[in-house]
Amino acid sequence: MAEGLGYKDAVKGALLTDVDHNGPAALAGLGRGVLVTKLEDQAVTGADQLKEKLASASLDKGVMLQVRTPRGGVTYVLLKSESQQ
């Protein structure tokens, strides 16, 4: 799927395919097709790992994500709970 969006097959991470429009990811500007490559300076290798790490993270304090776009842009996003926005 990532290749179909323009990512090279050597890129590792968790591809966002469904984002709740009212959730923290959407509020942080993340959407379908964005690739999460790091969470708090730790490499993300897949969706299951990202879900596990987010489940144990404190979204009240905020979690820093490194994300990539299909065009190759890399940026950092602070993901916080909706009540902390």
C-alpha positions as CSV (number, residue, x, y, z in Angstrom):
1,M,0.0,0.0,0.0
2,A,2.8,2.5,0.9
3,E,4.4,2.0,-2.6
4,G,1.0,2.9,-4.2
5,L,1.1,6.2,-2.4
6,G,4.6,7.0,-3.6
7,Y,6.8,5.7,-0.8
8,K,9.9,3.8,-1.7
9,D,9.8,0.1,-0.6
10,A,12.8,0.6,1.7
11,V,10.9,3.1,3.9
12,K,9.9,1.7,7.3
13,G,7.1,2.9,9.6
14,A,3.4,2.9,10.2
15,L,1.2,4.1,7.4
16,L,-1.9,6.0,8.5
17,T,-4.9,4.7,6.5
18,D,-7.8,5.7,8.7
19,V,-7.8,8.8,10.9
20,D,-10.7,9.8,13.2
21,H,-11.5,13.4,12.0
22,N,-12.2,14.4,15.6
23,G,-9.3,12.6,17.2
24,P,-5.8,13.7,18.3
25,A,-4.1,12.7,15.1
26,A,-6.4,14.8,12.9
27,L,-6.2,17.7,15.3
28,A,-2.4,17.5,15.0
29,G,-2.7,17.7,11.2
30,L,-2.2,14.1,10.4
31,G,-4.2,12.3,7.7
32,R,-4.4,9.3,5.5
33,G,-1.2,8.5,3.7
34,V,1.2,9.9,6.3
35,L,3.9,7.5,7.4
36,V,4.9,7.6,11.1
37,T,8.6,6.7,11.3
38,K,9.5,7.5,14.9
39,L,7.7,7.9,18.3
40,E,9.8,9.7,20.9
41,D,13.1,9.0,19.1
42,Q,12.3,5.3,18.8
43,A,11.9,3.9,15.3
44,V,8.5,2.7,14.3
45,T,8.5,-0.5,12.2
46,G,4.8,-1.1,11.7
47,A,1.2,-0.3,12.7
48,D,1.0,-2.8,15.5
49,Q,4.1,-1.4,17.2
50,L,2.8,2.1,16.9
51,K,-0.6,1.2,18.4
52,E,1.2,-0.6,21.3
53,K,3.5,2.4,22.0
54,L,0.7,4.9,21.8
55,A,-1.4,2.8,24.2
56,S,1.3,3.1,26.9
57,A,2.1,6.8,26.1
58,S,0.7,9.8,27.9
59,L,-1.2,11.8,25.4
60,D,-2.0,14.3,28.2
61,K,1.7,15.3,28.2
62,G,2.0,14.8,24.5
63,V,4.0,12.4,22.3
64,M,6.4,13.5,19.6
65,L,6.1,11.8,16.2
66,Q,8.4,12.0,13.2
67,V,6.3,11.7,10.1
68,R,7.0,11.5,6.3
69,T,4.8,12.4,3.4
70,P,4.9,10.5,0.0
71,R,6.8,13.4,-1.5
72,G,9.6,12.8,1.0
73,G,9.0,15.7,3.4
74,V,9.9,14.9,7.1
75,T,8.4,16.8,10.0
76,Y,7.7,16.4,13.7
77,V,4.2,16.5,15.2
78,L,3.2,16.7,18.8
79,L,0.3,14.4,19.4
80,K,-1.8,15.3,22.5
81,S,-5.2,14.3,23.9
82,E,-8.1,16.3,22.7
83,S,-8.5,17.9,26.1
84,Q,-5.0,19.3,25.9
85,Q,-5.3,20.9,22.5
